[in-house]
Amino acid sequence: NSLSFLKNELIQTIEQHPKNAMKIAIQQVENALIEEALIICRGNITRTAKTLGINRATLQRRLKKGSCNEHSNRKIE
């Protein structure tokens, strides 16, 4: 279950980074959403951005920034 996995990740984040836990946890959730949307949209950046309700350029910037390490090497359309 991805929800229980996320809960475990959040607990670990709070324990390891108590001062920045909120910022890090939000980033982890965002990364997970982007990664799942990329999988569902088969790597199509435009479709992924529309699915997430964000601008294509915003998604590209987040991918280039490396916020989604697993997919940051994807060719950006």
N, CA, C and O of each residue as an XYZ file, in Angstrom:
308
protein
N       0.842     -1.182      0.000
C       0.000      0.000      0.000
C       0.883      1.239      0.000
O       1.726      1.402      0.882
N       0.695      2.111     -0.980
C       1.540      3.294     -1.096
C       1.291      4.291      0.029
O       2.182      5.063      0.380
N       0.085      4.280      0.596
C      -0.211      5.187      1.694
C       0.580      4.821      2.943
O       1.082      5.706      3.636
N       0.695      3.533      3.239
C       1.483      3.125      4.404
C       2.966      3.378      4.163
O       3.694      3.721      5.094
N       3.419      3.212      2.920
C       4.806      3.523      2.582
C       5.073      5.004      2.820
O       6.099      5.376      3.391
N       4.138      5.847      2.377
C       4.280      7.283      2.554
C       4.308      7.640      4.036
O       5.097      8.486      4.458
N       3.464      7.009      4.811
C       3.436      7.260      6.254
C       4.790      6.927      6.870
O       5.301      7.693      7.687
N       5.372      5.799      6.492
C       6.690      5.416      7.005
C       7.757      6.423      6.596
O       8.629      6.764      7.395
N       7.690      6.904      5.348
C       8.642      7.910      4.871
C       8.519      9.197      5.689
O       9.525      9.803      6.059
N       7.291      9.604      5.964
C       7.070     10.831      6.728
C       7.587     10.705      8.154
O       8.196     11.637      8.679
N       7.351      9.571      8.777
C       7.855      9.335     10.137
C       9.377      9.404     10.147
O       9.971     10.024     11.029
N       9.998      8.771      9.173
C      11.459      8.785      9.077
C      11.972     10.214      8.868
O      12.975     10.604      9.465
N      11.296     10.985      8.034
C      11.692     12.374      7.786
C      11.614     13.199      9.058
O      12.526     13.971      9.354
N      10.547     13.046      9.804
C      10.376     13.796     11.055
C      11.481     13.444     12.042
O      12.013     14.321     12.722
N      11.824     12.168     12.120
C      12.872     11.735     13.044
C      14.243     12.241     12.621
O      15.045     12.637     13.467
N      14.523     12.233     11.320
C      15.852     12.607     10.837
C      16.038     14.112     10.661
O      17.153     14.616     10.789
N      14.958     14.830     10.370
C      15.053     16.263     10.088
C      13.949     17.029     10.814
O      13.080     17.612     10.166
N      13.968     17.037     12.136
C      12.857     17.651     12.874
C      12.644     19.134     12.567
O      11.511     19.611     12.625
N      13.697     19.862     12.245
C      13.555     21.301     11.988
C      13.004     21.594     10.595
O      12.367     22.627     10.390
N      13.237     20.710      9.648
C      12.797     20.924      8.265
C      11.792     19.879      7.816
O      11.585     19.699      6.616
N      11.173     19.197      8.746
C      10.312     18.056      8.410
C       9.173     18.429      7.469
O       8.887     17.689      6.527
N       8.524     19.551      7.705
C       7.380     19.936      6.878
C       7.809     20.174      5.431
O       7.185     19.658      4.504
N       8.853     20.941      5.241
C       9.338     21.252      3.891
C       9.760     19.977      3.161
O       9.411     19.781      1.997
N      10.495     19.130      3.832
C      10.976     17.888      3.228
C       9.816     16.951      2.931
O       9.784     16.324      1.871
N       8.867     16.847      3.845
C       7.717     15.963      3.646
C       6.879     16.412      2.456
O       6.434     15.583      1.661
N       6.662     17.705      2.331
C       5.903     18.221      1.186
C       6.633     17.902     -0.109
O       6.004     17.520     -1.096
N       7.948     18.053     -0.116
C       8.739     17.738     -1.311
C       8.634     16.251     -1.652
O       8.533     15.891     -2.825
N       8.658     15.392     -0.642
C       8.547     13.952     -0.884
C       7.197     13.591     -1.492
O       7.121     12.775     -2.411
N       6.137     14.200     -0.977
C       4.799     13.932     -1.513
C       4.715     14.433     -2.949
O       4.182     13.746     -3.821
N       5.238     15.625     -3.192
C       5.234     16.179     -4.547
C       6.005     15.272     -5.502
O       5.541     14.990     -6.607
N       7.168     14.821     -5.082
C       7.970     13.930     -5.924
C       7.212     12.651     -6.254
O       7.217     12.192     -7.396
N       6.563     12.083     -5.250
C       5.813     10.843     -5.463
C       4.674     11.059     -6.452
O       4.438     10.220     -7.321
N       3.970     12.177     -6.326
C       2.881     12.480     -7.253
C       3.393     12.645     -8.678
O       2.799     12.121     -9.621
N       4.488     13.368     -8.833
C       5.054     13.581    -10.165
C       5.508     12.257    -10.765
O       5.235     11.978    -11.933
N       6.197     11.441     -9.978
C       6.674     10.149    -10.485
C       5.519      9.252    -10.913
O       5.579      8.622    -11.969
N       4.469      9.189    -10.099
C       3.311      8.357    -10.449
C       2.616      8.887    -11.694
O       2.215      8.111    -12.563
N       2.473     10.203    -11.784
C       1.829     10.796    -12.958
C       2.653     10.535    -14.215
O       2.089     10.275    -15.278
N       3.973     10.599    -14.108
C       4.833     10.297    -15.258
C       4.646      8.857    -15.719
O       4.624      8.582    -16.919
N       4.514      7.951    -14.779
C       4.303      6.542    -15.123
C       2.957      6.375    -15.815
O       2.863      5.735    -16.862
N       1.920      6.952    -15.227
C       0.576      6.842    -15.797
C       0.524      7.450    -17.196
O      -0.139      6.920    -18.087
N       1.225      8.559    -17.380
C       1.219      9.266    -18.671
C       2.331      8.793    -19.594
O       2.591      9.409    -20.628
N       2.985      7.702    -19.220
C       4.041      7.081    -20.026
C       5.151      8.061    -20.417
O       5.663      8.027    -21.536
N       5.507      8.929    -19.477
C       6.619      9.848    -19.692
C       6.284     11.082    -20.501
O       7.162     11.907    -20.751
N       5.044     11.229    -20.916
C       4.638     12.392    -21.702
C       4.521     13.598    -20.769
O       3.637     13.653    -19.915
N       5.424     14.559    -20.947
C       5.509     15.713    -20.057
C       4.247     16.575    -20.127
O       3.725     16.998    -19.095
N       3.763     16.832    -21.328
C       2.576     17.670    -21.485
C       1.370     17.042    -20.804
O       0.645     17.716    -20.071
N       1.155     15.762    -21.043
C       0.025     15.061    -20.434
C       0.185     14.985    -18.912
O      -0.791     15.124    -18.174
N       1.409     14.766    -18.452
C       1.668     14.704    -17.011
C       1.345     16.039    -16.353
O       0.694     16.078    -15.308
N       1.795     17.126    -16.958
C       1.517     18.455    -16.409
C       0.014     18.713    -16.343
O      -0.486     19.229    -15.344
N      -0.706     18.355    -17.404
C      -2.166     18.543    -17.407
C      -2.820     17.691    -16.329
O      -3.737     18.146    -15.646
N      -2.355     16.467    -16.176
C      -2.900     15.571    -15.156
C      -2.708     16.147    -13.759
O      -3.597     16.047    -12.913
N      -1.553     16.747    -13.521
C      -1.239     17.314    -12.208
C      -1.826     18.713    -12.013
O      -1.853     19.230    -10.896
N      -2.293     19.315    -13.100
C      -2.853     20.660    -13.001
C      -1.804     21.737    -12.831
O      -2.046     22.773    -12.210
N      -0.616     21.473    -13.401
C       0.452     22.471    -13.348
C       0.905     22.787    -14.763
O       0.615     22.047    -15.703
N       1.607     23.876    -14.899
C       2.142     24.300    -16.181
C       3.252     23.354    -16.618
O       4.014     22.854    -15.791
N       3.339     23.111    -17.919
C       4.376     22.228    -18.465
C       5.779     22.721    -18.089
O       6.648     21.927    -17.729
N       5.985     24.031    -18.178
C       7.293     24.603    -17.835
C       7.625     24.372    -16.361
O       8.782     24.141    -16.011
N       6.617     24.434    -15.507
C       6.825     24.172    -14.076
C       7.272     22.737    -13.864
O       8.199     22.476    -13.096
N       6.614     21.807    -14.543
C       6.998     20.401    -14.429
C       8.416     20.190    -14.945
O       9.212     19.501    -14.306
N       8.736     20.775    -16.089
C      10.091     20.642    -16.636
C      11.129     21.195    -15.665
O      12.186     20.595    -15.471
N      10.827     22.325    -15.063
C      11.761     22.939    -14.107
C      11.984     22.029    -12.902
O      13.111     21.875    -12.430
N      10.905     21.431    -12.410
C      11.032     20.535    -11.254
C      11.820     19.282    -11.613
O      12.587     18.774    -10.796
N      11.636     18.789    -12.816
C      12.391     17.614    -13.249
C      13.869     17.954    -13.434
O      14.739     17.184    -13.027
N      14.152     19.097    -14.040
C      15.546     19.514    -14.248
C      16.243     19.795    -12.927
O      17.430     19.513    -12.760
N      15.479     20.361    -11.984
C      16.025     20.672    -10.658
C      16.439     19.403     -9.933
O      17.249     19.431     -9.006
N      15.868     18.293    -10.373
C      16.219     17.029     -9.752
C      15.297     16.650     -8.626
O      15.623     15.777     -7.822
N      14.131     17.303     -8.554
C      13.210     16.963     -7.473
C      12.674     15.556     -7.616
O      12.236     14.951     -6.638
N      12.706     15.039     -8.814
C      12.260     13.663     -9.060
C      13.442     12.911     -9.643
O      13.557     12.764    -10.860
N      14.303     12.445     -8.785
C      15.557     11.844     -9.224
C      15.385     10.691    -10.188
O      16.149     10.572    -11.146
N      14.394      9.832     -9.959
C      14.213      8.652    -10.792
C      13.907      9.019    -12.231
O      14.305      8.304    -13.151
N      13.196     10.137    -12.440
C      12.767     10.501    -13.777
C      13.465     11.744    -14.301
O      13.129     12.221    -15.385
N      14.419     12.277    -13.569
C      15.054     13.513    -14.000
C      15.909     13.316    -15.245
O      16.256     14.291    -15.912
N      16.255     12.076    -15.569
C      17.044     11.803    -16.768
C      16.186     11.592    -18.001
O      16.714     11.390    -19.095
N      14.877     11.635    -17.841
C      13.964     11.465    -18.967
C      14.165     12.566    -19.983
O      14.471     13.706    -19.633
N      13.990     12.217    -21.240
C      14.022     13.226    -22.285
C      12.786     14.100    -22.128
O      11.662     13.600    -22.094
N      12.997     15.380    -22.034
C      11.881     16.296    -21.878
C      11.405     16.707    -23.254
O      12.172     17.216    -24.071
N      10.106     16.473    -23.499
C       9.520     16.730    -24.814
C       9.328     18.202    -25.056
O       8.844     18.595    -26.117
